[in-house]
Amino acid sequence: MGHLQQLIKFLLPEEGKFFDYLDGAAKAADDAAKLFAELTRAQGRDQQLILVERIR
């Protein structure tokens, strides 16, 4: 069991960095959700393509 714990500790980032990564991922997910919601209300193909590029 000790080797598994060492491997997990090696793979996980430092605690402070972990929460920075988590915060960044949450912000990216929130931004993407807003863009997808906006995409459902898009009027016409041109507006859809603009939003698709913003999502990328």
Secondary structure as the mmCIF struct_conf table of DSSP 4:
data_model
#
loop_
_struct_conf.conf_type_id
_struct_conf.id
_struct_conf.beg_label_comp_id
_struct_conf.beg_label_asym_id
_struct_conf.beg_label_seq_id
_struct_conf.end_label_comp_id
_struct_conf.end_label_asym_id
_struct_conf.end_label_seq_id
HELX_RH_AL_P HELX_RH_AL_P1 GLY A 2 LEU A 11
BEND BEND1 LEU A 12 LEU A 12
HELX_LH_PP_P HELX_LH_PP_P1 PRO A 13 GLU A 14
HELX_RH_AL_P HELX_RH_AL_P2 GLU A 15 THR A 40
TURN_TY1_P TURN_TY1_P1 ARG A 41 ARG A 41
BEND BEND2 GLY A 44 GLY A 44
HELX_RH_AL_P HELX_RH_AL_P3 ARG A 45 ILE A 55
#
